[in-house]
Amino acid sequence: MALKASELQVGQTYEEVVVEDLKRTQIVMYAGASGDYNPIHSDEVFATKVSGYPTVFAHGMLTMGLTGKMLTNFVGDGRLTKFGMRFTSQVWPGDTLRARAKVAAIREEDGQKLVDLELSTLNQDDREVAAGNASARIGD
């Protein structure tokens, strides 16, 4: 069932935990699925000794994908018309992430109702790791 404009109001939020205790295995699995084999995400020695990070960290696009899971749970499959994020902090193994969508506007464009959303993904310490915007088609 599609989300409806009549069910929404500006300022309303939807939030969910999208990953608990992110595992290194999940990061490596994402590398395989995406084809992004940058060793900073999977090679402890490279991440620490060569690059100076405390350990490996997740791909930004993994964080975006997890945020997308929240979005489709909220607005429904096949409804997104726009989705973009910027990555503001690393996501480390062991992190728990929760993603939030806030209704910024409900509008009509070319005869179609749309909802504009402000996005924020936070870790277990309430540190924002990604922020962005999305738009989705909605019913009346």
N, CA, C and O of each residue as an XYZ file, in Angstrom:
560
protein
N       0.860     -1.188      0.000
C       0.000      0.000      0.000
C       0.894      1.235      0.000
O       1.828      1.333      0.796
N       0.609      2.155     -0.876
C       1.415      3.368     -1.014
C       1.130      4.349      0.122
O       0.003      4.471      0.602
N       2.172      5.028      0.526
C       2.046      6.105      1.504
C       1.176      7.201      0.903
O       1.285      7.486     -0.290
N       0.318      7.821      1.703
C      -0.621      8.824      1.199
C      -0.345     10.183      1.812
O       0.048     10.287      2.974
N      -0.557     11.230      1.013
C      -0.378     12.607      1.471
C      -1.239     12.878      2.704
O      -0.823     13.599      3.611
N      -2.428     12.304      2.733
C      -3.338     12.532      3.859
C      -2.808     11.934      5.170
O      -3.288     12.284      6.247
N      -1.821     11.033      5.081
C      -1.233     10.409      6.276
C       0.005     11.150      6.771
O       0.579     10.787      7.797
N       0.420     12.194      6.038
C       1.680     12.872      6.336
C       1.469     14.322      6.711
O       0.484     14.946      6.318
N       2.409     14.846      7.477
C       2.461     16.283      7.722
C       3.911     16.726      7.828
O       4.773     15.969      8.274
N       4.169     17.956      7.415
C       5.522     18.501      7.458
C       6.033     18.431      8.894
O       5.325     18.789      9.835
N       7.254     17.970      9.047
C       7.866     17.819     10.371
C       7.778     16.408     10.927
O       8.519     16.051     11.844
N       6.882     15.609     10.381
C       6.731     14.214     10.827
C       8.026     13.448     10.543
O       8.695     13.704      9.542
N       8.374     12.514     11.421
C       9.579     11.715     11.222
C       9.253     10.222     11.238
O       8.282      9.769     11.844
N      10.107      9.489     10.544
C      10.083      8.036     10.568
C      11.523      7.605     10.802
O      12.441      8.137     10.178
N      11.724      6.648     11.695
C      13.080      6.230     12.054
C      13.116      4.736     12.309
O      12.156      4.153     12.813
N      14.248      4.118     11.952
C      14.440      2.715     12.294
C      15.926      2.395     12.367
O      16.754      3.048     11.732
N      16.241      1.375     13.157
C      17.600      0.855     13.204
C      17.798      0.040     11.933
O      17.000     -0.845     11.623
N      18.879      0.347     11.190
C      19.113     -0.336      9.913
C      20.230     -1.363     10.001
O      20.332     -2.231      9.134
N      21.064     -1.287     11.022
C      22.057     -2.327     11.287
C      22.467     -2.239     12.745
O      22.687     -1.151     13.279
N      22.567     -3.396     13.380
C      23.061     -3.473     14.752
C      24.396     -4.191     14.727
O      24.533     -5.252     14.117
N      25.379     -3.606     15.394
C      26.698     -4.232     15.523
C      27.238     -4.659     14.160
O      27.415     -5.848     13.895
N      27.498     -3.674     13.301
C      28.004     -3.940     11.953
C      29.242     -4.832     12.018
O      30.197     -4.526     12.731
N      29.220     -5.903     11.292
C      30.323     -6.871     11.285
C      31.283     -6.599     10.128
O      30.884     -6.110      9.071
N      32.545     -6.924     10.351
C      33.541     -6.824      9.277
C      33.120     -7.675      8.089
O      33.338     -7.298      6.938
N      32.523     -8.807      8.369
C      32.046     -9.690      7.303
C      31.044     -8.963      6.412
O      31.075     -9.122      5.191
N      30.159     -8.172      7.005
C      29.186     -7.421      6.213
C      29.891     -6.400      5.313
O      29.480     -6.187      4.172
N      30.942     -5.778      5.824
C      31.702     -4.808      5.035
C      32.372     -5.510      3.854
O      32.335     -5.010      2.729
N      32.980     -6.662      4.107
C      33.643     -7.425      3.041
C      32.607     -7.934      2.027
O      32.863     -7.929      0.823
N      31.455     -8.368      2.511
C      30.402     -8.817      1.602
C      29.949     -7.666      0.697
O      29.686     -7.874     -0.487
N      29.860     -6.459      1.254
C      29.480     -5.312      0.443
C      30.558     -5.032     -0.607
O      30.236     -4.694     -1.746
N      31.826     -5.169     -0.235
C      32.912     -4.976     -1.211
C      32.707     -5.911     -2.403
O      32.835     -5.495     -3.554
N      32.390     -7.165     -2.121
C      32.162     -8.131     -3.192
C      30.949     -7.784     -4.033
O      30.988     -7.896     -5.259
N      29.881     -7.368     -3.391
C      28.658     -7.035     -4.124
C      28.832     -5.783     -4.976
O      28.277     -5.690     -6.071
N      29.600     -4.826     -4.476
C      29.750     -3.548     -5.180
C      30.929     -3.528     -6.146
O      30.974     -2.708     -7.063
N      31.884     -4.432     -5.936
C      33.100     -4.415     -6.746
C      34.110     -3.392     -6.258
O      35.121     -3.162     -6.923
N      33.859     -2.768     -5.104
C      34.775     -1.771     -4.529
C      35.699     -2.481     -3.547
O      35.347     -2.696     -2.387
N      36.878     -2.839     -4.026
C      37.826     -3.599     -3.217
C      38.926     -2.720     -2.630
O      40.026     -3.210     -2.370
N      38.657     -1.452     -2.418
C      39.644     -0.574     -1.801
C      40.060     -1.215     -0.477
O      39.202     -1.492      0.361
N      41.366     -1.458     -0.268
C      41.810     -2.172      0.931
C      41.533     -1.436      2.240
O      41.632     -2.035      3.311
N      41.197     -0.182      2.175
C      40.879      0.569      3.403
C      39.633      0.004      4.095
O      39.394      0.256      5.276
N      38.840     -0.767      3.330
C      37.610     -1.342      3.873
C      37.770     -2.782      4.353
O      36.881     -3.311      5.020
N      38.892     -3.423      4.023
C      38.996     -4.849      4.357
C      40.361     -5.292      4.867
O      40.475     -6.372      5.447
N      41.387     -4.492      4.668
C      42.749     -4.886      5.031
C      43.196     -4.088      6.255
O      43.515     -2.903      6.156
N      43.214     -4.750      7.397
C      43.545     -4.089      8.663
C      44.918     -3.414      8.617
O      45.061     -2.276      9.063
N      45.915     -4.096      8.089
C      47.266     -3.533      8.028
C      47.283     -2.288      7.147
O      47.870     -1.272      7.520
N      46.646     -2.360      5.987
C      46.597     -1.203      5.098
C      45.874     -0.037      5.776
O      46.347      1.099      5.732
N      44.733     -0.317      6.398
C      43.944      0.750      7.030
C      44.708      1.424      8.166
O      44.640      2.643      8.323
N      45.435      0.636      8.960
C      46.099      1.202     10.137
C      47.510      1.694      9.843
O      47.842      2.838     10.154
N      48.326      0.863      9.259
C      49.749      1.202      9.076
C      49.981      2.143      7.888
O      50.802      3.057      7.972
N      49.266      1.922      6.793
C      49.477      2.728      5.592
C      48.634      3.996      5.619
O      49.124      5.076      5.287
N      47.363      3.871      6.015
C      46.438      5.001      5.929
C      46.232      5.747      7.241
O      45.713      6.864      7.241
N      46.631      5.146      8.356
C      46.544      5.853      9.634
C      45.192      5.851     10.320
O      44.970      6.637     11.241
N      44.286      4.990      9.894
C      42.988      4.882     10.559
C      43.086      3.884     11.699
O      43.996      3.055     11.704
N      42.181      3.939     12.663
C      42.235      2.983     13.776
C      41.912      1.547     13.358
O      42.343      0.599     14.014
N      41.169      1.386     12.288
C      40.805      0.065     11.756
C      40.172      0.271     10.381
O      40.137      1.393      9.875
N      39.677     -0.796      9.783
C      38.927     -0.684      8.530
C      37.608      0.036      8.810
O      37.177      0.127      9.959
N      36.972      0.545      7.758
C      35.657      1.159      7.931
C      34.777      0.873      6.724
O      35.256      0.496      5.655
N      33.487      1.059      6.922
C      32.490      0.718      5.898
C      32.546      1.686      4.725
O      32.931      2.847      4.871
N      32.157      1.186      3.567
C      31.989      2.014      2.371
C      30.855      3.018      2.632
O      29.858      2.686      3.272
N      31.019      4.220      2.140
C      29.932      5.192      2.249
C      28.662      4.691      1.593
O      27.560      4.914      2.093
N      28.825      4.010      0.465
C      27.643      3.529     -0.238
C      26.929      2.403      0.512
O      25.742      2.166      0.284
N      27.631      1.716      1.394
C      26.958      0.740      2.254
C      26.031      1.482      3.213
O      24.894      1.065      3.431
N      26.516      2.574      3.779
C      25.682      3.403      4.659
C      24.473      3.933      3.900
O      23.357      3.944      4.420
N      24.704      4.372      2.664
C      23.587      4.880      1.855
C      22.586      3.765      1.563
O      21.377      3.990      1.618
N      23.075      2.574      1.255
C      22.184      1.454      1.004
C      21.348      1.091      2.222
O      20.161      0.789      2.099
N      21.964      1.122      3.392
C      21.225      0.837      4.624
C      20.170      1.913      4.885
O      19.072      1.613      5.355
N      20.508      3.157      4.581
C      19.535      4.248      4.716
C      18.402      4.052      3.719
O      17.243      4.329      4.029
N      18.733      3.576      2.525
C      17.720      3.293      1.514
C      16.726      2.228      1.964
O      15.552      2.264      1.595
N      17.208      1.281      2.763
C      16.321      0.260      3.332
C      15.228      0.923      4.172
O      14.054      0.568      4.068
N      15.623      1.887      5.005
C      14.645      2.629      5.807
C      13.676      3.377      4.908
O      12.471      3.385      5.155
N      14.206      4.009      3.858
C      13.354      4.786      2.953
C      12.280      3.935      2.298
O      11.107      4.307      2.292
N      12.676      2.798      1.749
C      11.672      1.966      1.084
C      10.695      1.350      2.084
O       9.536      1.105      1.749
N      11.155      1.102      3.299
C      10.214      0.644      4.326
C       9.183      1.731      4.621
O       8.029      1.417      4.914
N       9.574      2.997      4.550
C       8.679      4.114      4.849
C       7.762      4.445      3.674
O       6.545      4.513      3.842
N       8.328      4.651      2.492
C       7.522      5.134      1.363
C       7.031      4.019      0.455
O       6.087      4.224     -0.308
N       7.650      2.839      0.519
C       7.251      1.724     -0.332
C       8.235      1.517     -1.467
O       8.949      2.435     -1.870
N       8.260      0.299     -1.972
C       9.145     -0.050     -3.080
C       8.752      0.699     -4.349
O       7.568      0.909     -4.613
N       9.744      1.096     -5.123
C       9.516      1.712     -6.422
C       8.925      3.103     -6.372
O       8.398      3.572     -7.381
N       8.989      3.781     -5.241
C       8.366      5.095     -5.086
C       9.377      6.238     -5.139
O       9.004      7.377     -5.417
N      10.656      5.947     -4.876
C      11.657      7.015     -4.831
C      11.873      7.624     -6.208
O      11.969      6.910     -7.206
N      11.950      8.954     -6.253
C      12.270      9.666     -7.488
C      13.626     10.347     -7.384
O      14.232     10.692     -8.399
N      14.103     10.542     -6.163
C      15.400     11.170     -5.929
C      15.928     10.676     -4.586
O      15.168     10.507     -3.633
N      17.249     10.443     -4.522
C      17.863      9.980     -3.278
C      19.347     10.316     -3.360
O      20.052      9.812     -4.234
N      19.815     11.153     -2.467
C      21.229     11.517     -2.442
C      21.697     11.736     -1.016
O      20.935     12.182     -0.159
N      22.973     11.414     -0.772
C      23.535     11.589      0.571
C      24.975     12.066      0.477
O      25.649     11.875     -0.536
N      25.429     12.688      1.551
C      26.848     12.969      1.736
C      27.262     12.255      3.016
O      26.484     12.133      3.961
N      28.488     11.795      3.021
C      28.984     11.004      4.142
C      29.771     11.921      5.058
O      30.728     12.565      4.626
N      29.371     11.985      6.329
C      29.914     12.979      7.245
C      30.862     12.397      8.290
O      31.582     13.143      8.954
N      30.870     11.084      8.442
C      31.757     10.436      9.406
C      31.884      8.956      9.051
O      30.973      8.370      8.466
N      33.013      8.361      9.404
C      33.204      6.939      9.123
C      32.232      6.077      9.930
O      31.783      6.446     11.015
N      31.931      4.918      9.354
C      31.146      3.886     10.020
C      32.100      2.724     10.262
O      32.690      2.180      9.329
N      32.238      2.355     11.526
C      33.230      1.364     11.952
C      32.578      0.024     12.258
O      31.386     -0.033     12.562
N      33.344     -1.045     12.180
C      32.828     -2.335     12.660
C      32.337     -2.173     14.104
O      32.980     -1.514     14.921
N      31.204     -2.776     14.395
C      30.613     -2.666     15.725
C      29.570     -1.563     15.844
O      28.811     -1.535     16.813
N      29.519     -0.654     14.871
C      28.543      0.436     14.943
C      27.122     -0.087     14.755
O      26.884     -1.072     14.056
N      26.201      0.595     15.392
C      24.771      0.406     15.188
C      24.265      1.688     14.559
O      24.533      2.779     15.062
N      23.537      1.562     13.462
C      23.053      2.743     12.742
C      21.540      2.807     12.752
O      20.848      1.801     12.597
N      21.042      4.034     12.941
C      19.608      4.272     12.787
C      19.439      5.407     11.800
O      20.143      6.415     11.852
N      18.504      5.223     10.916
C      18.246      6.186      9.854
C      16.903      6.857     10.110
O      15.947      6.234     10.573
N      16.865      8.151      9.791
C      15.665      8.950     10.049
C      15.305      9.745      8.793
O      16.174     10.304      8.124
N      14.016      9.783      8.491
C      13.479     10.626      7.425
C      12.511     11.615      8.056
O      11.631     11.234      8.827
N      12.685     12.891      7.720
C      11.795     13.942      8.213
C      11.089     14.562      7.015
O      11.732     14.938      6.036
N       9.767     14.669      7.093
C       8.990     15.245      6.004
C       9.290     16.736      5.931
O       8.992     17.489      6.858
N       9.892     17.155      4.803
C      10.237     18.562      4.597
C       9.147     19.293      3.812
O       8.899     20.479      4.029
N       8.504     18.568      2.898
C       7.445     19.184      2.081
C       6.587     18.092      1.469
O       7.040     16.974      1.224
N       5.331     18.453      1.229
C       4.404     17.619      0.477
C       3.943     18.502     -0.677
O       3.409     19.589     -0.459
N       4.150     18.034     -1.899
C       3.902     18.909     -3.045
C       3.362     18.109     -4.222
O       3.298     16.880     -4.202
N       2.979     18.858     -5.241
C       2.513     18.238     -6.472
C       3.388     18.729     -7.618
O       3.716     19.912     -7.709
N       3.755     17.802     -8.486
C       4.568     18.127     -9.657
C       4.070     17.292    -10.830
O       4.008     16.066    -10.747
N       3.723     17.952    -11.903
C       3.218     17.270    -13.098
C       2.056     16.333    -12.769
O       1.976     15.226    -13.302
N       1.164     16.776    -11.895
C      -0.012     15.998    -11.538
C       0.244     14.852    -10.569
O      -0.658     14.066    -10.282
N       1.464     14.755    -10.069
C       1.836     13.660     -9.142
C       2.134     14.226     -7.769
O       2.852     15.219     -7.654
N       1.599     13.617     -6.728
C       1.907     14.006     -5.353
C       3.278     13.460     -4.979
O       3.595     12.305     -5.262
N       4.093     14.305     -4.337
C       5.429     13.918     -3.900
C       5.656     14.339     -2.455
O       5.077     15.314     -1.975
N       6.500     13.593     -1.783
C       6.965     13.995     -0.459
C       8.477     14.198     -0.559
O       9.190     13.359     -1.110
N       8.953     15.315     -0.022
C      10.387     15.594      0.068
C      10.825     15.292      1.494
O      10.175     15.703      2.455
N      11.934     14.571      1.621
C      12.407     14.103      2.919
C      13.827     14.568      3.183
O      14.667     14.564      2.283
N      14.092     14.967      4.410
C      15.448     15.226      4.882
C      15.905     13.966      5.595
O      15.175     13.409      6.415
N      17.116     13.516      5.282
C      17.612     12.247      5.808
C      18.798     12.450      6.735
O      19.621     13.343      6.531
N      18.872     11.621      7.738
C      20.006     11.623      8.647
C      20.211     10.206      9.158
O      19.266      9.546      9.591
N      21.457      9.746      9.101
C      21.797      8.426      9.635
C      22.810      8.643     10.744
O      23.827      9.310     10.554
N      22.518      8.071     11.908
C      23.326      8.294     13.100
C      23.838      6.982     13.661
O      23.210      5.934     13.508
N      24.997      7.057     14.318
C      25.518      5.857     14.973
C      25.011      5.785     16.409
O      24.199      6.607     16.834
N      25.496      4.802     17.142
C      25.038      4.558     18.510
C      25.377      5.704     19.468
O      24.799      5.791     20.551
N      26.301      6.578     19.081
C      26.668      7.737     19.901
C      25.943      8.996     19.461
O      26.305     10.097     19.876
N      24.921      8.847     18.625
C      24.159      9.953     18.036
C      25.014     10.859     17.158
O      24.674     12.024     16.951
N      26.114     10.337     16.644
C      26.939     11.075     15.685
C      26.379     10.818     14.297
O      26.174      9.672     13.898
N      26.137     11.896     13.569
C      25.647     11.753     12.209
C      26.764     11.217     11.323
O      27.872     11.753     11.312
N      26.463     10.164     10.588
C      27.451      9.562      9.676
C      27.093      9.834      8.222
O      27.946      9.704      7.344
N      25.845     10.209      7.954
C      25.412     10.549      6.604
C      24.185     11.449      6.690
O      23.379     11.340      7.614
N      24.059     12.339      5.712
C      22.902     13.251      5.644
C      22.530     13.419      4.186
O      23.386     13.332      3.305
N      21.254     13.660      3.931
C      20.850     13.835      2.543
C      19.395     14.166      2.391
O      18.730     14.617      3.324
N      18.912     13.929      1.178
C      17.541     14.244      0.807
C      16.996     13.155     -0.100
O      17.741     12.446     -0.777
N      15.681     13.045     -0.093
C      15.021     12.117     -1.000
C      13.648     12.680     -1.333
O      13.094     13.492     -0.592
N      13.119     12.240     -2.445
C      11.735     12.538     -2.836
C      11.096     11.232     -3.258
O      11.762     10.336     -3.775
N       9.788     11.135     -3.030
C       9.070      9.909     -3.378
C       7.653     10.236     -3.827
O       7.031     11.190     -3.361
N       7.165      9.413     -4.748
C       5.777      9.512     -5.171
C       4.874      8.968     -4.056
O       5.182      7.952     -3.432
N       3.774      9.652     -3.824
C       2.812      9.209     -2.803
C       1.406      9.324     -3.381
O       1.179     10.000     -4.384
N       0.480      8.653     -2.729
C      -0.912      8.750     -3.131
C      -1.561      9.987     -2.513
O      -0.923     10.745     -1.783
N      -2.848     10.171     -2.826
C      -3.570     11.306     -2.265
C      -3.872     11.020     -0.834
O      -4.481     11.846     -0.154
